[in-house]
């Protein structure tokens, strides 16, 4: 049995709108499992569940 590999793509950080902030490590983008989905808890408005990025399944510091 093979395990499916998650594909990640860059999406604009919803917290800073691409300007760079602490939640995207100053890059303005975050890696998000594709297809990208806005956070189900905040709808992309940024909350603790999405790490203040606005996205579901963000790859980063907490993986």
PDBQT receptor file of N, H, CA, C and O in Angstrom, charges set to zero:
ATOM      1  N   UNK A   1       0.839  -1.170   0.000  1.00  0.00    +0.000 N 
ATOM      2  CA  UNK A   1       0.000   0.000   0.000  1.00  0.00    +0.000 C 
ATOM      3  C   UNK A   1       0.897   1.250   0.000  1.00  0.00    +0.000 C 
ATOM      4  O   UNK A   1       1.830   1.344   0.797  1.00  0.00    +0.000 OA
ATOM      5  N   UNK A   2       0.616   2.184  -0.874  1.00  0.00    +0.000 N 
ATOM      6  H   UNK A   2      -0.142   2.108  -1.521  1.00  0.00    +0.000 HD
ATOM      7  CA  UNK A   2       1.401   3.419  -0.915  1.00  0.00    +0.000 C 
ATOM      8  C   UNK A   2       0.615   4.552  -0.276  1.00  0.00    +0.000 C 
ATOM      9  O   UNK A   2      -0.607   4.637  -0.403  1.00  0.00    +0.000 OA
ATOM     10  N   UNK A   3       1.338   5.409   0.405  1.00  0.00    +0.000 N 
ATOM     11  H   UNK A   3       2.330   5.339   0.508  1.00  0.00    +0.000 HD
ATOM     12  CA  UNK A   3       0.717   6.557   1.060  1.00  0.00    +0.000 C 
ATOM     13  C   UNK A   3       0.702   7.729   0.088  1.00  0.00    +0.000 C 
ATOM     14  O   UNK A   3       1.710   8.038  -0.546  1.00  0.00    +0.000 OA
ATOM     15  N   UNK A   4      -0.465   8.381  -0.019  1.00  0.00    +0.000 N 
ATOM     16  H   UNK A   4      -1.284   8.129   0.496  1.00  0.00    +0.000 HD
ATOM     17  CA  UNK A   4      -0.555   9.549  -0.896  1.00  0.00    +0.000 C 
ATOM     18  C   UNK A   4       0.286  10.681  -0.332  1.00  0.00    +0.000 C 
ATOM     19  O   UNK A   4       0.243  10.965   0.865  1.00  0.00    +0.000 OA
ATOM     20  N   UNK A   5       1.044  11.318  -1.196  1.00  0.00    +0.000 N 
ATOM     21  H   UNK A   5       1.079  11.087  -2.168  1.00  0.00    +0.000 HD
ATOM     22  CA  UNK A   5       1.856  12.453  -0.787  1.00  0.00    +0.000 C 
ATOM     23  C   UNK A   5       1.046  13.729  -0.955  1.00  0.00    +0.000 C 
ATOM     24  O   UNK A   5       0.431  13.950  -1.998  1.00  0.00    +0.000 OA
ATOM     25  N   UNK A   6       1.049  14.559   0.065  1.00  0.00    +0.000 N 
ATOM     26  H   UNK A   6       1.549  14.379   0.912  1.00  0.00    +0.000 HD
ATOM     27  CA  UNK A   6       0.319  15.823   0.011  1.00  0.00    +0.000 C 
ATOM     28  C   UNK A   6       1.087  16.811  -0.858  1.00  0.00    +0.000 C 
ATOM     29  O   UNK A   6       2.297  16.980  -0.710  1.00  0.00    +0.000 OA
ATOM     30  N   UNK A   7       0.374  17.451  -1.754  1.00  0.00    +0.000 N 
ATOM     31  H   UNK A   7      -0.609  17.314  -1.875  1.00  0.00    +0.000 HD
ATOM     32  CA  UNK A   7       0.961  18.460  -2.627  1.00  0.00    +0.000 C 
ATOM     33  C   UNK A   7       0.664  19.828  -2.032  1.00  0.00    +0.000 C 
ATOM     34  O   UNK A   7      -0.484  20.147  -1.720  1.00  0.00    +0.000 OA
ATOM     35  N   UNK A   8       1.715  20.635  -1.880  1.00  0.00    +0.000 N 
ATOM     36  H   UNK A   8       2.646  20.376  -2.134  1.00  0.00    +0.000 HD
ATOM     37  CA  UNK A   8       1.568  21.977  -1.322  1.00  0.00    +0.000 C 
ATOM     38  C   UNK A   8       1.853  23.028  -2.381  1.00  0.00    +0.000 C 
ATOM     39  O   UNK A   8       2.685  22.826  -3.267  1.00  0.00    +0.000 OA
ATOM     40  N   UNK A   9       1.162  24.138  -2.282  1.00  0.00    +0.000 N 
ATOM     41  H   UNK A   9       0.487  24.302  -1.563  1.00  0.00    +0.000 HD
ATOM     42  CA  UNK A   9       1.391  25.261  -3.180  1.00  0.00    +0.000 C 
ATOM     43  C   UNK A   9       1.410  26.556  -2.383  1.00  0.00    +0.000 C 
ATOM     44  O   UNK A   9       0.841  26.629  -1.294  1.00  0.00    +0.000 OA
ATOM     45  N   UNK A  10       2.059  27.567  -2.918  1.00  0.00    +0.000 N 
ATOM     46  H   UNK A  10       2.522  27.507  -3.802  1.00  0.00    +0.000 HD
ATOM     47  CA  UNK A  10       2.134  28.857  -2.234  1.00  0.00    +0.000 C 
ATOM     48  C   UNK A  10       0.833  29.627  -2.399  1.00  0.00    +0.000 C 
ATOM     49  O   UNK A  10       0.270  29.712  -3.491  1.00  0.00    +0.000 OA
ATOM     50  N   UNK A  11       0.374  30.185  -1.287  1.00  0.00    +0.000 N 
ATOM     51  H   UNK A  11       0.831  30.116  -0.400  1.00  0.00    +0.000 HD
ATOM     52  CA  UNK A  11      -0.807  31.047  -1.275  1.00  0.00    +0.000 C 
ATOM     53  C   UNK A  11      -0.455  32.308  -0.503  1.00  0.00    +0.000 C 
ATOM     54  O   UNK A  11       0.384  32.275   0.397  1.00  0.00    +0.000 OA
ATOM     55  N   UNK A  12      -1.084  33.405  -0.847  1.00  0.00    +0.000 N 
ATOM     56  H   UNK A  12      -1.765  33.432  -1.579  1.00  0.00    +0.000 HD
ATOM     57  CA  UNK A  12      -0.835  34.683  -0.168  1.00  0.00    +0.000 C 
ATOM     58  C   UNK A  12      -1.357  34.595   1.259  1.00  0.00    +0.000 C 
ATOM     59  O   UNK A  12      -2.483  34.154   1.489  1.00  0.00    +0.000 OA
ATOM     60  N   UNK A  13      -0.545  35.012   2.204  1.00  0.00    +0.000 N 
ATOM     61  H   UNK A  13       0.370  35.370   2.017  1.00  0.00    +0.000 HD
ATOM     62  CA  UNK A  13      -0.931  35.042   3.613  1.00  0.00    +0.000 C 
ATOM     63  C   UNK A  13      -2.086  36.023   3.787  1.00  0.00    +0.000 C 
ATOM     64  O   UNK A  13      -1.979  37.184   3.392  1.00  0.00    +0.000 OA
ATOM     65  N   UNK A  14      -3.181  35.567   4.370  1.00  0.00    +0.000 N 
ATOM     66  H   UNK A  14      -3.269  34.624   4.690  1.00  0.00    +0.000 HD
ATOM     67  CA  UNK A  14      -4.351  36.430   4.554  1.00  0.00    +0.000 C 
ATOM     68  C   UNK A  14      -4.132  37.469   5.645  1.00  0.00    +0.000 C 
ATOM     69  O   UNK A  14      -4.799  38.504   5.658  1.00  0.00    +0.000 OA
ATOM     70  N   UNK A  15      -3.222  37.209   6.545  1.00  0.00    +0.000 N 
ATOM     71  H   UNK A  15      -2.680  36.368   6.536  1.00  0.00    +0.000 HD
ATOM     72  CA  UNK A  15      -2.987  38.154   7.644  1.00  0.00    +0.000 C 
ATOM     73  C   UNK A  15      -2.356  39.445   7.137  1.00  0.00    +0.000 C 
ATOM     74  O   UNK A  15      -2.754  40.537   7.542  1.00  0.00    +0.000 OA
ATOM     75  N   UNK A  16      -1.377  39.318   6.253  1.00  0.00    +0.000 N 
ATOM     76  H   UNK A  16      -1.055  38.431   5.924  1.00  0.00    +0.000 HD
ATOM     77  CA  UNK A  16      -0.648  40.510   5.790  1.00  0.00    +0.000 C 
ATOM     78  C   UNK A  16      -0.934  40.870   4.338  1.00  0.00    +0.000 C 
ATOM     79  O   UNK A  16      -0.466  41.900   3.852  1.00  0.00    +0.000 OA
ATOM     80  N   UNK A  17      -1.696  40.035   3.643  1.00  0.00    +0.000 N 
ATOM     81  H   UNK A  17      -2.076  39.199   4.037  1.00  0.00    +0.000 HD
ATOM     82  CA  UNK A  17      -2.005  40.316   2.243  1.00  0.00    +0.000 C 
ATOM     83  C   UNK A  17      -0.795  40.276   1.331  1.00  0.00    +0.000 C 
ATOM     84  O   UNK A  17      -0.785  40.904   0.272  1.00  0.00    +0.000 OA
ATOM     85  N   UNK A  18       0.235  39.532   1.744  1.00  0.00    +0.000 N 
ATOM     86  H   UNK A  18       0.228  39.021   2.604  1.00  0.00    +0.000 HD
ATOM     87  CA  UNK A  18       1.425  39.382   0.909  1.00  0.00    +0.000 C 
ATOM     88  C   UNK A  18       2.559  40.329   1.249  1.00  0.00    +0.000 C 
ATOM     89  O   UNK A  18       3.607  40.293   0.604  1.00  0.00    +0.000 OA
ATOM     90  N   UNK A  19       2.367  41.181   2.255  1.00  0.00    +0.000 N 
ATOM     91  H   UNK A  19       1.516  41.211   2.778  1.00  0.00    +0.000 HD
ATOM     92  CA  UNK A  19       3.398  42.155   2.623  1.00  0.00    +0.000 C 
ATOM     93  C   UNK A  19       4.506  41.549   3.482  1.00  0.00    +0.000 C 
ATOM     94  O   UNK A  19       5.622  42.068   3.521  1.00  0.00    +0.000 OA
ATOM     95  N   UNK A  20       4.198  40.462   4.162  1.00  0.00    +0.000 N 
ATOM     96  H   UNK A  20       3.292  40.040   4.130  1.00  0.00    +0.000 HD
ATOM     97  CA  UNK A  20       5.171  39.816   5.038  1.00  0.00    +0.000 C 
ATOM     98  C   UNK A  20       4.864  40.119   6.493  1.00  0.00    +0.000 C 
ATOM     99  O   UNK A  20       4.723  41.280   6.877  1.00  0.00    +0.000 OA
ATOM    100  N   UNK A  21       4.761  39.078   7.298  1.00  0.00    +0.000 N 
ATOM    101  H   UNK A  21       4.876  38.135   6.986  1.00  0.00    +0.000 HD
ATOM    102  CA  UNK A  21       4.473  39.235   8.725  1.00  0.00    +0.000 C 
ATOM    103  C   UNK A  21       5.059  38.056   9.480  1.00  0.00    +0.000 C 
ATOM    104  O   UNK A  21       5.667  37.171   8.878  1.00  0.00    +0.000 OA
ATOM    105  N   UNK A  22       4.883  38.037  10.772  1.00  0.00    +0.000 N 
ATOM    106  H   UNK A  22       4.388  38.755  11.261  1.00  0.00    +0.000 HD
ATOM    107  CA  UNK A  22       5.455  36.962  11.577  1.00  0.00    +0.000 C 
ATOM    108  C   UNK A  22       4.819  35.607  11.282  1.00  0.00    +0.000 C 
ATOM    109  O   UNK A  22       5.471  34.579  11.468  1.00  0.00    +0.000 OA
ATOM    110  N   UNK A  23       3.589  35.575  10.835  1.00  0.00    +0.000 N 
ATOM    111  H   UNK A  23       3.059  36.410  10.684  1.00  0.00    +0.000 HD
ATOM    112  CA  UNK A  23       2.894  34.310  10.607  1.00  0.00    +0.000 C 
ATOM    113  C   UNK A  23       3.316  33.620   9.316  1.00  0.00    +0.000 C 
ATOM    114  O   UNK A  23       3.151  32.408   9.177  1.00  0.00    +0.000 OA
ATOM    115  N   UNK A  24       3.857  34.380   8.377  1.00  0.00    +0.000 N 
ATOM    116  H   UNK A  24       3.991  35.364   8.490  1.00  0.00    +0.000 HD
ATOM    117  CA  UNK A  24       4.370  33.802   7.123  1.00  0.00    +0.000 C 
ATOM    118  C   UNK A  24       5.892  33.923   7.058  1.00  0.00    +0.000 C 
ATOM    119  O   UNK A  24       6.488  33.787   5.989  1.00  0.00    +0.000 OA
ATOM    120  N   UNK A  25       6.513  34.179   8.205  1.00  0.00    +0.000 N 
ATOM    121  H   UNK A  25       6.029  34.290   9.073  1.00  0.00    +0.000 HD
ATOM    122  CA  UNK A  25       7.971  34.351   8.294  1.00  0.00    +0.000 C 
ATOM    123  C   UNK A  25       8.490  35.453   7.382  1.00  0.00    +0.000 C 
ATOM    124  O   UNK A  25       9.606  35.370   6.869  1.00  0.00    +0.000 OA
ATOM    125  N   UNK A  26       7.682  36.478   7.185  1.00  0.00    +0.000 N 
ATOM    126  H   UNK A  26       6.775  36.546   7.602  1.00  0.00    +0.000 HD
ATOM    127  CA  UNK A  26       8.096  37.631   6.395  1.00  0.00    +0.000 C 
ATOM    128  C   UNK A  26       8.088  37.412   4.888  1.00  0.00    +0.000 C 
ATOM    129  O   UNK A  26       8.517  38.287   4.136  1.00  0.00    +0.000 OA
ATOM    130  N   UNK A  27       7.604  36.253   4.434  1.00  0.00    +0.000 N 
ATOM    131  H   UNK A  27       7.255  35.542   5.045  1.00  0.00    +0.000 HD
ATOM    132  CA  UNK A  27       7.619  35.915   3.003  1.00  0.00    +0.000 C 
ATOM    133  C   UNK A  27       6.408  36.441   2.236  1.00  0.00    +0.000 C 
ATOM    134  O   UNK A  27       6.488  36.674   1.030  1.00  0.00    +0.000 OA
ATOM    135  N   UNK A  28       5.295  36.627   2.929  1.00  0.00    +0.000 N 
ATOM    136  H   UNK A  28       5.230  36.438   3.908  1.00  0.00    +0.000 HD
ATOM    137  CA  UNK A  28       4.073  37.067   2.257  1.00  0.00    +0.000 C 
ATOM    138  C   UNK A  28       3.248  35.923   1.714  1.00  0.00    +0.000 C 
ATOM    139  O   UNK A  28       2.107  36.122   1.295  1.00  0.00    +0.000 OA
ATOM    140  N   UNK A  29       3.818  34.713   1.715  1.00  0.00    +0.000 N 
ATOM    141  H   UNK A  29       4.744  34.551   2.055  1.00  0.00    +0.000 HD
ATOM    142  CA  UNK A  29       3.100  33.525   1.261  1.00  0.00    +0.000 C 
ATOM    143  C   UNK A  29       3.316  32.387   2.248  1.00  0.00    +0.000 C 
ATOM    144  O   UNK A  29       4.278  32.388   3.017  1.00  0.00    +0.000 OA
ATOM    145  N   UNK A  30       2.413  31.422   2.217  1.00  0.00    +0.000 N 
ATOM    146  H   UNK A  30       1.632  31.420   1.593  1.00  0.00    +0.000 HD
ATOM    147  CA  UNK A  30       2.530  30.215   3.033  1.00  0.00    +0.000 C 
ATOM    148  C   UNK A  30       2.274  29.003   2.142  1.00  0.00    +0.000 C 
ATOM    149  O   UNK A  30       1.588  29.101   1.125  1.00  0.00    +0.000 OA
ATOM    150  N   UNK A  31       2.828  27.867   2.533  1.00  0.00    +0.000 N 
ATOM    151  H   UNK A  31       3.384  27.786   3.360  1.00  0.00    +0.000 HD
ATOM    152  CA  UNK A  31       2.586  26.629   1.797  1.00  0.00    +0.000 C 
ATOM    153  C   UNK A  31       1.312  25.989   2.325  1.00  0.00    +0.000 C 
ATOM    154  O   UNK A  31       1.180  25.743   3.524  1.00  0.00    +0.000 OA
ATOM    155  N   UNK A  32       0.373  25.720   1.420  1.00  0.00    +0.000 N 
ATOM    156  H   UNK A  32       0.480  25.920   0.446  1.00  0.00    +0.000 HD
ATOM    157  CA  UNK A  32      -0.940  25.208   1.770  1.00  0.00    +0.000 C 
ATOM    158  C   UNK A  32      -1.223  23.951   0.957  1.00  0.00    +0.000 C 
ATOM    159  O   UNK A  32      -0.945  23.901  -0.241  1.00  0.00    +0.000 OA
ATOM    160  N   UNK A  33      -1.784  22.924   1.625  1.00  0.00    +0.000 N 
ATOM    161  H   UNK A  33      -2.010  22.965   2.598  1.00  0.00    +0.000 HD
ATOM    162  CA  UNK A  33      -2.172  21.700   0.925  1.00  0.00    +0.000 C 
ATOM    163  C   UNK A  33      -3.157  22.064  -0.180  1.00  0.00    +0.000 C 
ATOM    164  O   UNK A  33      -4.088  22.842   0.029  1.00  0.00    +0.000 OA
ATOM    165  N   UNK A  34      -2.937  21.490  -1.349  1.00  0.00    +0.000 N 
ATOM    166  H   UNK A  34      -2.181  20.858  -1.518  1.00  0.00    +0.000 HD
ATOM    167  CA  UNK A  34      -3.772  21.773  -2.512  1.00  0.00    +0.000 C 
ATOM    168  C   UNK A  34      -4.856  20.715  -2.667  1.00  0.00    +0.000 C 
ATOM    169  O   UNK A  34      -4.583  19.546  -2.393  1.00  0.00    +0.000 OA
ATOM    170  N   UNK A  35      -6.048  21.053  -3.083  1.00  0.00    +0.000 N 
ATOM    171  H   UNK A  35      -6.269  22.003  -3.305  1.00  0.00    +0.000 HD
ATOM    172  CA  UNK A  35      -6.484  22.405  -3.422  1.00  0.00    +0.000 C 
ATOM    173  C   UNK A  35      -6.626  23.249  -2.161  1.00  0.00    +0.000 C 
ATOM    174  O   UNK A  35      -7.089  22.762  -1.130  1.00  0.00    +0.000 OA
ATOM    175  N   UNK A  36      -6.229  24.507  -2.246  1.00  0.00    +0.000 N 
ATOM    176  H   UNK A  36      -5.852  24.903  -3.084  1.00  0.00    +0.000 HD
ATOM    177  CA  UNK A  36      -6.233  25.421  -1.102  1.00  0.00    +0.000 C 
ATOM    178  C   UNK A  36      -7.663  25.726  -0.667  1.00  0.00    +0.000 C 
ATOM    179  O   UNK A  36      -8.547  25.955  -1.493  1.00  0.00    +0.000 OA
ATOM    180  N   UNK A  37      -7.869  25.724   0.659  1.00  0.00    +0.000 N 
ATOM    181  H   UNK A  37      -7.151  25.538   1.330  1.00  0.00    +0.000 HD
ATOM    182  CA  UNK A  37      -9.178  26.040   1.221  1.00  0.00    +0.000 C 
ATOM    183  C   UNK A  37      -8.990  27.050   2.344  1.00  0.00    +0.000 C 
ATOM    184  O   UNK A  37      -8.072  26.925   3.155  1.00  0.00    +0.000 OA
ATOM    185  N   UNK A  38      -9.858  28.046   2.386  1.00  0.00    +0.000 N 
ATOM    186  H   UNK A  38     -10.603  28.147   1.727  1.00  0.00    +0.000 HD
ATOM    187  CA  UNK A  38      -9.838  29.007   3.486  1.00  0.00    +0.000 C 
ATOM    188  C   UNK A  38     -10.175  28.256   4.780  1.00  0.00    +0.000 C 
ATOM    189  O   UNK A  38     -10.867  27.238   4.754  1.00  0.00    +0.000 OA
ATOM    190  N   UNK A  39      -9.688  28.757   5.879  1.00  0.00    +0.000 N 
ATOM    191  H   UNK A  39      -9.126  29.583   5.900  1.00  0.00    +0.000 HD
ATOM    192  CA  UNK A  39      -9.914  28.141   7.191  1.00  0.00    +0.000 C 
ATOM    193  C   UNK A  39     -11.400  28.009   7.473  1.00  0.00    +0.000 C 
ATOM    194  O   UNK A  39     -12.154  28.969   7.314  1.00  0.00    +0.000 OA
ATOM    195  N   UNK A  40     -11.820  26.836   7.887  1.00  0.00    +0.000 N 
ATOM    196  H   UNK A  40     -11.208  26.056   8.016  1.00  0.00    +0.000 HD
ATOM    197  CA  UNK A  40     -13.243  26.599   8.145  1.00  0.00    +0.000 C 
ATOM    198  C   UNK A  40     -13.724  27.289   9.421  1.00  0.00    +0.000 C 
ATOM    199  O   UNK A  40     -14.926  27.475   9.612  1.00  0.00    +0.000 OA
ATOM    200  N   UNK A  41     -12.796  27.663  10.284  1.00  0.00    +0.000 N 
ATOM    201  H   UNK A  41     -11.820  27.511  10.128  1.00  0.00    +0.000 HD
ATOM    202  CA  UNK A  41     -13.168  28.319  11.534  1.00  0.00    +0.000 C 
ATOM    203  C   UNK A  41     -13.379  29.823  11.367  1.00  0.00    +0.000 C 
ATOM    204  O   UNK A  41     -14.265  30.403  11.995  1.00  0.00    +0.000 OA
ATOM    205  N   UNK A  42     -12.569  30.445  10.527  1.00  0.00    +0.000 N 
ATOM    206  H   UNK A  42     -11.849  29.973  10.017  1.00  0.00    +0.000 HD
ATOM    207  CA  UNK A  42     -12.639  31.911  10.409  1.00  0.00    +0.000 C 
ATOM    208  C   UNK A  42     -12.966  32.391   8.996  1.00  0.00    +0.000 C 
ATOM    209  O   UNK A  42     -13.169  33.586   8.784  1.00  0.00    +0.000 OA
ATOM    210  N   UNK A  43     -13.019  31.478   8.031  1.00  0.00    +0.000 N 
ATOM    211  H   UNK A  43     -12.853  30.507   8.203  1.00  0.00    +0.000 HD
ATOM    212  CA  UNK A  43     -13.326  31.875   6.663  1.00  0.00    +0.000 C 
ATOM    213  C   UNK A  43     -12.248  32.719   6.006  1.00  0.00    +0.000 C 
ATOM    214  O   UNK A  43     -12.517  33.453   5.056  1.00  0.00    +0.000 OA
ATOM    215  N   UNK A  44     -11.015  32.611   6.520  1.00  0.00    +0.000 N 
ATOM    216  H   UNK A  44     -10.796  32.015   7.292  1.00  0.00    +0.000 HD
ATOM    217  CA  UNK A  44      -9.911  33.362   5.938  1.00  0.00    +0.000 C 
ATOM    218  C   UNK A  44      -9.603  34.661   6.661  1.00  0.00    +0.000 C 
ATOM    219  O   UNK A  44      -8.745  35.428   6.225  1.00  0.00    +0.000 OA
ATOM    220  N   UNK A  45     -10.303  34.914   7.772  1.00  0.00    +0.000 N 
ATOM    221  H   UNK A  45     -11.001  34.291   8.126  1.00  0.00    +0.000 HD
ATOM    222  CA  UNK A  45     -10.105  36.151   8.542  1.00  0.00    +0.000 C 
ATOM    223  C   UNK A  45      -8.953  36.038   9.533  1.00  0.00    +0.000 C 
ATOM    224  O   UNK A  45      -8.597  37.034  10.163  1.00  0.00    +0.000 OA
ATOM    225  N   UNK A  46      -8.364  34.865   9.691  1.00  0.00    +0.000 N 
ATOM    226  H   UNK A  46      -8.653  34.055   9.180  1.00  0.00    +0.000 HD
ATOM    227  CA  UNK A  46      -7.213  34.585  10.561  1.00  0.00    +0.000 C 
ATOM    228  C   UNK A  46      -7.619  34.331  12.010  1.00  0.00    +0.000 C 
ATOM    229  O   UNK A  46      -8.273  35.157  12.647  1.00  0.00    +0.000 OA
ATOM    230  N   UNK A  47      -7.216  33.169  12.507  1.00  0.00    +0.000 N 
ATOM    231  H   UNK A  47      -6.686  32.498  11.990  1.00  0.00    +0.000 HD
ATOM    232  CA  UNK A  47      -7.518  32.770  13.873  1.00  0.00    +0.000 C 
ATOM    233  C   UNK A  47      -6.450  31.797  14.363  1.00  0.00    +0.000 C 
ATOM    234  O   UNK A  47      -5.509  31.484  13.633  1.00  0.00    +0.000 OA
ATOM    235  N   UNK A  48      -6.593  31.325  15.584  1.00  0.00    +0.000 N 
ATOM    236  H   UNK A  48      -7.357  31.579  16.176  1.00  0.00    +0.000 HD
ATOM    237  CA  UNK A  48      -5.593  30.411  16.129  1.00  0.00    +0.000 C 
ATOM    238  C   UNK A  48      -5.562  29.076  15.398  1.00  0.00    +0.000 C 
ATOM    239  O   UNK A  48      -4.519  28.422  15.369  1.00  0.00    +0.000 OA
ATOM    240  N   UNK A  49      -6.670  28.657  14.811  1.00  0.00    +0.000 N 
ATOM    241  H   UNK A  49      -7.517  29.188  14.835  1.00  0.00    +0.000 HD
ATOM    242  CA  UNK A  49      -6.739  27.354  14.168  1.00  0.00    +0.000 C 
ATOM    243  C   UNK A  49      -5.973  27.286  12.852  1.00  0.00    +0.000 C 
ATOM    244  O   UNK A  49      -5.534  26.210  12.446  1.00  0.00    +0.000 OA
ATOM    245  N   UNK A  50      -5.812  28.406  12.194  1.00  0.00    +0.000 N 
ATOM    246  H   UNK A  50      -6.168  29.280  12.524  1.00  0.00    +0.000 HD
ATOM    247  CA  UNK A  50      -5.066  28.437  10.922  1.00  0.00    +0.000 C 
ATOM    248  C   UNK A  50      -3.696  29.078  11.102  1.00  0.00    +0.000 C 
ATOM    249  O   UNK A  50      -3.004  29.354  10.122  1.00  0.00    +0.000 OA
ATOM    250  N   UNK A  51      -3.304  29.316  12.348  1.00  0.00    +0.000 N 
ATOM    251  H   UNK A  51      -3.866  29.092  13.144  1.00  0.00    +0.000 HD
ATOM    252  CA  UNK A  51      -2.012  29.949  12.596  1.00  0.00    +0.000 C 
ATOM    253  C   UNK A  51      -1.973  31.381  12.108  1.00  0.00    +0.000 C 
ATOM    254  O   UNK A  51      -0.911  31.906  11.776  1.00  0.00    +0.000 OA
ATOM    255  N   UNK A  52      -3.139  32.010  12.066  1.00  0.00    +0.000 N 
ATOM    256  H   UNK A  52      -4.002  31.583  12.335  1.00  0.00    +0.000 HD
ATOM    257  CA  UNK A  52      -3.291  33.405  11.620  1.00  0.00    +0.000 C 
ATOM    258  C   UNK A  52      -2.868  33.616  10.173  1.00  0.00    +0.000 C 
ATOM    259  O   UNK A  52      -2.427  34.704   9.801  1.00  0.00    +0.000 OA
ATOM    260  N   UNK A  53      -3.004  32.560   9.347  1.00  0.00    +0.000 N 
ATOM    261  H   UNK A  53      -3.362  31.676   9.649  1.00  0.00    +0.000 HD
ATOM    262  CA  UNK A  53      -2.690  32.681   7.925  1.00  0.00    +0.000 C 
ATOM    263  C   UNK A  53      -3.954  32.738   7.067  1.00  0.00    +0.000 C 
ATOM    264  O   UNK A  53      -3.915  33.211   5.931  1.00  0.00    +0.000 OA
ATOM    265  N   UNK A  54      -5.078  32.253   7.614  1.00  0.00    +0.000 N 
ATOM    266  H   UNK A  54      -5.109  31.869   8.537  1.00  0.00    +0.000 HD
ATOM    267  CA  UNK A  54      -6.340  32.246   6.880  1.00  0.00    +0.000 C 
ATOM    268  C   UNK A  54      -6.593  30.983   6.074  1.00  0.00    +0.000 C 
ATOM    269  O   UNK A  54      -7.625  30.875   5.412  1.00  0.00    +0.000 OA
ATOM    270  N   UNK A  55      -5.666  30.015   6.117  1.00  0.00    +0.000 N 
ATOM    271  H   UNK A  55      -4.827  30.102   6.655  1.00  0.00    +0.000 HD
ATOM    272  CA  UNK A  55      -5.761  28.814   5.286  1.00  0.00    +0.000 C 
ATOM    273  C   UNK A  55      -5.833  27.529   6.109  1.00  0.00    +0.000 C 
ATOM    274  O   UNK A  55      -5.312  27.461   7.223  1.00  0.00    +0.000 OA
ATOM    275  N   UNK A  56      -6.485  26.514   5.545  1.00  0.00    +0.000 N 
ATOM    276  H   UNK A  56      -6.908  26.569   4.641  1.00  0.00    +0.000 HD
ATOM    277  CA  UNK A  56      -6.490  25.162   6.109  1.00  0.00    +0.000 C 
ATOM    278  C   UNK A  56      -5.192  24.467   5.714  1.00  0.00    +0.000 C 
ATOM    279  O   UNK A  56      -4.621  24.774   4.667  1.00  0.00    +0.000 OA
ATOM    280  N   UNK A  57      -4.728  23.555   6.521  1.00  0.00    +0.000 N 
ATOM    281  H   UNK A  57      -5.191  23.306   7.372  1.00  0.00    +0.000 HD
ATOM    282  CA  UNK A  57      -3.599  22.664   6.202  1.00  0.00    +0.000 C 
ATOM    283  C   UNK A  57      -2.340  23.410   5.755  1.00  0.00    +0.000 C 
ATOM    284  O   UNK A  57      -1.785  23.128   4.693  1.00  0.00    +0.000 OA
ATOM    285  N   UNK A  58      -1.905  24.350   6.565  1.00  0.00    +0.000 N 
ATOM    286  H   UNK A  58      -2.356  24.580   7.427  1.00  0.00    +0.000 HD
ATOM    287  CA  UNK A  58      -0.689  25.102   6.285  1.00  0.00    +0.000 C 
ATOM    288  C   UNK A  58       0.521  24.271   6.707  1.00  0.00    +0.000 C 
ATOM    289  O   UNK A  58       0.559  23.737   7.815  1.00  0.00    +0.000 OA
ATOM    290  N   UNK A  59       1.493  24.168   5.831  1.00  0.00    +0.000 N 
ATOM    291  H   UNK A  59       1.462  24.602   4.931  1.00  0.00    +0.000 HD
ATOM    292  CA  UNK A  59       2.730  23.458   6.160  1.00  0.00    +0.000 C 
ATOM    293  C   UNK A  59       3.684  24.476   6.766  1.00  0.00    +0.000 C 
ATOM    294  O   UNK A  59       3.894  25.550   6.201  1.00  0.00    +0.000 OA
ATOM    295  N   UNK A  60       4.254  24.144   7.898  1.00  0.00    +0.000 N 
ATOM    296  H   UNK A  60       4.083  23.272   8.357  1.00  0.00    +0.000 HD
ATOM    297  CA  UNK A  60       5.139  25.117   8.509  1.00  0.00    +0.000 C 
ATOM    298  C   UNK A  60       5.756  24.667   9.807  1.00  0.00    +0.000 C 
ATOM    299  O   UNK A  60       6.082  23.495   9.993  1.00  0.00    +0.000 OA
ATOM    300  N   UNK A  61       5.909  25.609  10.690  1.00  0.00    +0.000 N 
ATOM    301  H   UNK A  61       5.644  26.562  10.539  1.00  0.00    +0.000 HD
ATOM    302  CA  UNK A  61       6.600  25.405  11.949  1.00  0.00    +0.000 C 
ATOM    303  C   UNK A  61       6.007  24.295  12.803  1.00  0.00    +0.000 C 
ATOM    304  O   UNK A  61       6.732  23.650  13.561  1.00  0.00    +0.000 OA
ATOM    305  N   UNK A  62       4.719  24.061  12.698  1.00  0.00    +0.000 N 
ATOM    306  H   UNK A  62       4.130  24.585  12.083  1.00  0.00    +0.000 HD
ATOM    307  CA  UNK A  62       4.059  23.150  13.611  1.00  0.00    +0.000 C 
ATOM    308  C   UNK A  62       3.819  21.762  13.035  1.00  0.00    +0.000 C 
ATOM    309  O   UNK A  62       3.077  20.976  13.623  1.00  0.00    +0.000 OA
ATOM    310  N   UNK A  63       4.424  21.447  11.908  1.00  0.00    +0.000 N 
ATOM    311  H   UNK A  63       5.026  22.086  11.430  1.00  0.00    +0.000 HD
ATOM    312  CA  UNK A  63       4.268  20.110  11.301  1.00  0.00    +0.000 C 
ATOM    313  C   UNK A  63       5.074  19.087  12.060  1.00  0.00    +0.000 C 
ATOM    314  O   UNK A  63       5.071  17.909  11.703  1.00  0.00    +0.000 OA
TER     315      UNK A  63
